């Protein structure tokens, strides 16, 4: 059995539907609209994506790379870890140090060092490396003098060390600067 709606009920439903439609149209109209003109060149464009560094990483701060076409679309993005920058930057400073030189490196809040960096330091036995770092709100310094024997850390199973741990293994001292 069908129930017939009165004309008043039908009118209210139509008014509600029209009101909902008007609200929807107003919301859509307030959205920014990007107009793209169609042209033969645009339709025949072949995307050519390249990796672009959007934000450079730094010690303790991640960066960002995007796989982007010159016309704008981004297909992928990826984080460039700040730790990667730290390793490359520190290694670069050690590698490029003058003969019998000193490298001073500010590691900020990065307070670990890898076997990779320690190995690179061992390859420059003529260079003294001084690293400043912040740990628990205090600034510290560790000095790796020229001629440091890195055997104890390069021949064990550990691959990462805190500066306090590497100092203990190598017989070095961490000093508080504040």
C-alpha positions in Angstrom: 0.0 0.0 0.0 1.5 3.3 -1.1 1.2 6.3 1.1 0.4 9.5 -0.8 2.3 12.6 0.5 0.5 15.8 0.8 1.5 18.7 -1.5 2.9 20.6 1.5 5.3 17.7 2.4 6.4 17.4 -1.3 7.0 21.2 -1.4 9.1 21.0 1.8 11.2 18.2 0.3 11.8 20.1 -2.9 12.7 23.2 -1.0 15.2 21.2 1.2 16.7 19.6 -1.9 17.1 23.0 -3.6 18.6 24.5 -0.5 21.1 21.6 -0.3 21.9 22.1 -4.0 22.5 25.9 -3.4 24.8 25.2 -0.5 26.8 22.7 -2.6 27.1 25.1 -5.5 28.2 27.9 -3.2 30.9 25.6 -1.7 32.1 24.6 -5.1 32.2 28.2 -6.3 34.4 29.2 -3.3 37.0 26.6 -4.3 39.9 27.8 -6.4 39.6 26.8 -9.9 42.6 26.2 -12.2 41.9 26.9 -15.8 44.0 25.1 -18.3 43.7 26.1 -21.9 43.6 23.2 -24.2 46.1 23.4 -27.1 47.6 20.8 -29.5 51.0 21.2 -27.7 49.4 20.5 -24.3 47.6 17.4 -25.4 50.8 16.0 -27.0 53.1 16.8 -24.1 55.1 13.8 -22.9 56.0 14.1 -19.2 59.7 14.2 -18.5 60.3 13.6 -14.8 63.5 14.5 -12.9 64.5 14.4 -9.3 64.5 17.9 -7.8 65.7 18.8 -4.4 62.9 20.9 -2.8 64.5 21.3 0.7 68.1 20.7 1.4 68.8 18.5 4.4 71.1 19.7 7.2 72.4 18.2 10.4 69.3 17.0 12.3 66.8 18.3 9.7 65.5 16.1 6.9 65.2 17.5 3.4 62.8 16.6 0.5 63.2 15.5 -3.1 60.4 15.3 -5.7 60.2 13.4 -8.9 58.7 16.2 -10.9 57.9 17.1 -14.5 58.9 20.5 -15.8 55.1 21.2 -16.4 54.4 20.8 -12.7 53.0 17.4 -11.7 54.9 15.4 -9.0 54.9 11.7 -9.4 56.9 10.8 -6.2 58.5 12.4 -3.3 61.0 11.2 -0.7 62.7 12.4 2.4 66.5 13.0 2.3 67.5 12.0 5.8 69.4 14.6 7.8 71.7 11.8 9.0 72.7 11.2 5.3 73.7 14.9 5.1 75.7 14.6 8.4 77.7 11.6 7.2 78.4 13.2 3.7 79.2 16.6 5.2 81.5 15.3 7.9 83.3 12.9 5.5 83.7 15.7 3.0 85.3 17.9 5.7 87.7 15.1 6.7 88.6 14.1 3.1 89.2 17.7 2.1 91.3 18.7 5.2 94.7 20.0 4.5 97.7 17.7 5.2 98.4 17.7 8.9 95.3 19.9 9.3 92.5 20.2 11.8 88.8 19.6 11.1 86.3 21.3 13.4 82.8 19.9 13.0 79.6 21.0 14.7 77.3 18.0 14.8 74.5 19.9 16.5 72.1 17.4 18.3 73.5 14.5 16.2 75.5 12.6 18.9 76.4 9.4 17.2 79.1 8.4 14.8 79.2 5.4 12.4 82.0 3.0 11.5 81.9 4.5 8.0 82.9 7.9 9.3 85.4 6.4 11.7 87.0 4.5 8.9 87.3 7.6 6.8 88.9 9.3 9.8 91.4 6.4 10.1 92.3 6.9 6.4 93.5 10.5 7.3 95.9 9.7 10.2 97.5 13.1 9.7 94.2 15.0 10.5 92.9 16.0 13.9 89.1 16.0 14.1 87.3 18.0 16.7 83.5 17.4 17.0 81.1 19.6 19.0 77.7 18.1 19.8 74.7 18.8 22.0 73.5 16.0 24.3 70.7 16.5 26.8 70.8 20.3 26.4 74.6 20.6 27.0 77.4 21.2 24.5 80.3 18.8 24.5 83.4 18.3 22.5 85.5 15.2 21.5 88.9 15.5 19.9 90.2 12.7 17.7 94.0 13.6 17.6 96.1 12.9 14.5 97.4 9.4 14.7 94.4 8.0 16.7 94.3 4.2 16.4 90.8 3.3 15.4 91.3 -0.5 15.5 89.2 -1.1 18.6 86.1 0.3 16.9 86.7 -0.9 13.4 87.2 -4.5 14.3 84.3 -5.0 16.6 80.7 -5.9 15.7 79.2 -2.5 16.6 78.5 -0.1 13.6 77.3 3.0 15.5 78.6 4.7 18.6 77.6 7.6 20.8 80.4 10.0 21.2 80.8 9.0 24.9 81.0 5.3 23.9 83.5 5.8 21.1 85.6 8.0 23.5 85.7 5.1 26.0 86.7 2.5 23.4 89.4 4.7 22.0 90.7 6.2 25.2 89.6 9.7 24.4 87.9 12.3 26.5 84.6 14.1 26.0 84.6 17.6 27.6 81.6 19.8 28.5 81.9 23.2 26.9 79.0 25.1 28.7 
